[in-house]
């Protein structure tokens, strides 16, 4: 089987191929490129908007904790009140 590196380094692509790799020996041609390919597969973009939304969520959670509100994770109505 011949394929680009990204099919092997991306977990979603590997899952889509099923058990093709069970008991397989994989040989990488041009393996000196693998470090960069693996680095790209494990990286993601985090925007300033993402960070601002996370900060907002932490502030909401902190305010709830400090308010003494009793919440039940098993009660859907309680979860709806948070939204």
KOLNU-219337 format. One line per 4 residues: number of its first residue (from 1); for each residue x, y, z of N, C-alpha, C, O, CB. Coordinates in steps of 0.001 Angstrom, whole numbers. Glycine has a CB too. Layout:
! KOLNU-219337
NUM	X/Y/Z/X/Y/Z/X/Y/Z/X/Y/Z/X/Y/Z | ...;
***
This chain:
! KOLNU-219337
1	856/-1171/0/0/0/0/897/1226/0/1770/1354/858/-971/2/1224 | 697/2111/-931/1437/3368/-983/473/4501/-671/-636/4549/-1203/2116/3574/-2375 | 900/5413/194/51/6547/559/894/7654/1187/2003/7395/1654/-1068/6103/1531 | 379/8886/1203/1099/9987/1850/1165/9783/3365/344/9076/3949/424/11333/1525;
5	2161/10420/3986/2350/10308/5437/1108/10699/6225/798/10075/7240/3510/11169/5874 | 391/11727/5769/-706/12243/6584/-1793/11201/6821/-2522/11305/7807/-1307/13463/5925 | -1927/10205/5957/-2902/9144/6201/-2483/8278/7380/-3335/7711/8064/-3076/8279/4950 | -1205/8173/7621/-722/7370/8739/-663/8158/10038/-859/7596/11115/642/6815/8423;
9	-397/9443/9946/-241/10247/11160/-1564/10791/11689/-1650/11163/12859/700/11393/10895 | -2595/10844/10850/-3890/11370/11276/-4752/10243/11837/-5064/9294/11117/-4612/12069/10100 | -5147/10330/13129/-5937/9257/13746/-7252/8983/13014/-7669/7830/12904/-6231/9606/15189 | -7898/10018/12520/-9166/9832/11803/-8986/9030/10529/-9802/8167/10207/-9787/11178/11472;
13	-7927/9313/9814/-7646/8571/8583/-7339/7113/8885/-7787/6219/8168/-6475/9207/7826 | -6577/6873/9946/-6258/5488/10318/-7510/4716/10702/-7668/3555/10323/-5257/5461/11475 | -8411/5362/11463/-9657/4688/11850/-10489/4348/10616/-11091/3277/10546/-10476/5573/12817 | -10522/5264/9641/-11310/5025/8431/-10796/3820/7646/-11563/3174/6931/-11295/6265/7543;
17	-9519/3517/7772/-8950/2381/7057/-9137/1075/7813/-8737/19/7323/-7481/2615/6800 | -9730/1126/8985/-10012/-82/9744/-8762/-761/10248/-7818/-105/10689/-10795/-1036/8912 | -8760/-2055/10180/-7676/-2861/10741/-6605/-3188/9713/-5931/-4213/9819/-8229/-4140/11319 | -6449/-2334/8734/-5452/-2539/7687/-4049/-2696/8256/-3211/-3376/7663/-5481/-1382/6708;
21	-3786/-2067/9412/-2424/-2020/9949/-2134/-3110/10973/-1011/-3197/11471/-2177/-682/10574 | -3112/-3934/11295/-2890/-4992/12287/-1800/-5944/11781/-1895/-6480/10677/-4216/-5774/12575 | -783/-6143/12588/349/-7027/12273/1094/-6597/11006/1690/-7434/10327/-143/-8460/12111 | 1066/-5318/10686/1728/-4826/9472/3114/-4279/9799/3377/-3843/10920/874/-3735/8793;
25	3970/-4310/8830/5275/-3653/8899/5187/-2439/7994/4862/-2556/6812/6459/-4621/8471 | 5478/-1273/8555/5370/-28/7793/6770/486/7506/7596/609/8410/4531/1042/8565 | 7026/781/6252/8318/1313/5833/8085/2727/5308/7268/2946/4414/8996/398/4743 | 8815/3677/5879/8685/5072/5470/9810/5429/4508/10990/5297/4833/8701/6012/6700;
29	9431/5876/3337/10409/6412/2395/10496/7911/2680/9483/8550/2961/10006/6115/880 | 11673/8455/2609/11859/9878/2907/11474/10181/4358/10827/11193/4627/11023/10747/1941 | 11862/9326/5276/11474/9451/6677/12003/10721/7336/11518/11103/8401/11956/8254/7442 | 12975/11374/6736/13482/12610/7339/12393/13683/7389/12543/14668/8111/14699/13130/6554;
33	11306/13516/6642/10191/14469/6672/9187/14169/7783/8294/14978/8034/9477/14469/5336 | 9313/13032/8450/8322/12610/9431/8188/13558/10624/7081/13754/11125/8666/11246/9924 | 9270/14137/11078/9181/15040/12231/8227/16188/11943/7370/16506/12767/10569/15589/12599 | 8367/16805/10789/7497/17925/10425/6053/17451/10231/5120/18126/10666/8010/18609/9141;
37	5863/16314/9591/4519/15791/9354/3815/15484/10678/2644/15824/10850/4584/14525/8478 | 4517/14848/11606/3929/14530/12917/3633/15795/13704/2614/15881/14389/4866/13622/13724 | 4513/16767/13608/4290/18036/14297/3031/18716/13765/2230/19240/14539/5510/18964/14133 | 2859/18708/12456/1674/19320/11859/408/18558/12233/-641/19169/12438/1818/19381/10339;
41	491/17236/12324/-683/16428/12666/-1118/16674/14107/-2303/16546/14417/-385/14937/12456 | -195/17023/14987/-508/17211/16400/-784/18668/16757/-1077/18966/17914/623/16692/17245 | -699/19568/15804/-897/20981/16123/-2319/21412/15762/-3017/20735/15007/136/21857/15377 | -2728/22544/16315/-4047/23095/16032/-3978/24604/16198/-3035/25135/16784/-5134/22477/16964;
45	-4985/25283/15677/-5062/26734/15790/-5923/27105/16984/-6989/26528/17200/-5624/27361/14498 | -5455/28064/17747/-6189/28579/18886/-6243/30093/18718/-5235/30783/18862/-5522/28161/20256 | -7429/30593/18412/-7567/32020/18130/-7754/32812/19421/-8025/32242/20478/-8747/32267/17180 | -7609/34108/19322/-7844/34968/20481/-9314/34895/20893/-9634/35039/22073/-7440/36432/20168;
49	-10204/34672/19933/-11629/34504/20248/-11831/33240/21085/-12592/33260/22052/-12479/34434/18946 | -11161/32141/20726/-11248/30898/21502/-10808/31132/22942/-11463/30681/23881/-10387/29793/20858 | -9705/31835/23106/-9180/32113/24447/-10149/32999/25230/-10384/32767/26416/-7793/32789/24357 | -10710/34014/24569/-11668/34894/25234/-12904/34121/25677/-13430/34371/26762/-12071/36045/24306;
53	-13374/33190/24860/-14536/32378/25222/-14214/31470/26411/-15063/31259/27278/-14998/31535/24018 | -13006/30940/26454/-12592/30105/27590/-12532/30924/28872/-12984/30471/29923/-11223/29457/27315 | -11979/32118/28786/-11904/33002/29953/-13314/33324/30447/-13571/33316/31650/-11134/34309/29609 | -14221/33607/29518/-15602/33909/29876/-16246/32722/30591/-16943/32902/31590/-16412/34282/28623;
57	-16020/31527/30091/-16593/30320/30699/-16032/30091/32102/-16773/29727/33015/-16317/29089/29815 | -14733/30303/32275/-14124/30150/33603/-14698/31183/34567/-14961/30864/35726/-12584/30291/33520 | -14892/32401/34109/-15470/33442/34957/-16898/33089/35366/-17286/33305/36514/-15448/34792/34233 | -17689/32541/34425/-19062/32113/34745/-19049/30998/35782/-19831/31020/36732/-19799/31641/33471;
61	-18174/30037/35604/-18085/28928/36559/-17645/29417/37930/-18176/28976/38950/-17115/27861/36050 | -16692/30311/37956/-16206/30867/39216/-17322/31622/39936/-17476/31502/41151/-15005/31798/38967 | -18102/32401/39179/-19207/33151/39774/-20253/32202/40350/-20806/32458/41420/-19851/34083/38732 | -20524/31113/39645/-21488/30131/40156/-20990/29489/41440/-21746/29334/42399/-21762/29051/39107;
65	-19721/29118/41454/-19157/28505/42654/-19192/29461/43837/-19502/29067/44961/-17727/28052/42394 | -18871/30714/43571/-18839/31714/44643/-20235/32110/45111/-20388/32615/46223/-18092/32948/44178 | -21254/31890/44284/-22620/32276/44656/-23266/31264/45589/-24281/31559/46220/-23475/32439/43412 | -22685/30072/45682/-23244/29050/46552/-24409/28304/45941/-25086/27552/46642/-23674/29663/47828;
69	-24666/28488/44653/-25759/27786/43982/-25462/26294/43990/-24353/25869/43668/-25953/28306/42526 | -26467/25503/44361/-26340/24048/44360/-26807/23518/43012/-27952/23743/42618/-27156/23409/45523 | -25946/22830/42318/-26282/22282/41004/-26224/20767/41053/-25409/20181/41765/-25330/22826/39917 | -27091/20157/40294/-27100/18703/40193/-26794/18329/38749/-27518/18715/37831/-28473/18105/40655;
73	-25724/17581/38558/-25358/17172/37207/-26382/16201/36625/-26492/16076/35405/-23971/16533/37204 | -27123/15519/37477/-28106/14548/36990/-29459/15196/36702/-30360/14531/36189/-28280/13427/38006 | -29616/16488/37024/-30886/17189/36816/-30776/18083/35588/-30117/19120/35646/-31272/18025/38068 | -31413/17702/34464/-31323/18505/33241/-31843/19927/33420/-31332/20853/32791/-32087/17831/32133;
77	-32849/20112/34265/-33388/21454/34491/-32336/22363/35107/-32261/23547/34779/-34624/21394/35394 | -31539/21816/35986/-30462/22569/36616/-29432/23004/35579/-28935/24129/35624/-29794/21735/37713 | -29119/22119/34657/-28159/22442/33593/-28716/23508/32674/-27970/24381/32232/-27801/21188/32784 | -30009/23466/32372/-30624/24456/31512/-30544/25863/32106/-30397/26843/31376/-32064/24085/31254;
81	-30640/25954/33421/-30560/27257/34096/-29205/27928/33868/-29105/29155/33876/-30810/27090/35599 | -28173/27124/33665/-26839/27677/33471/-26702/28368/32128/-25916/29305/31985/-25800/26588/33594 | -27450/27918/31158/-27351/28464/29803/-28042/29786/29776/-28088/30437/28733/-27955/27512/28752;
***
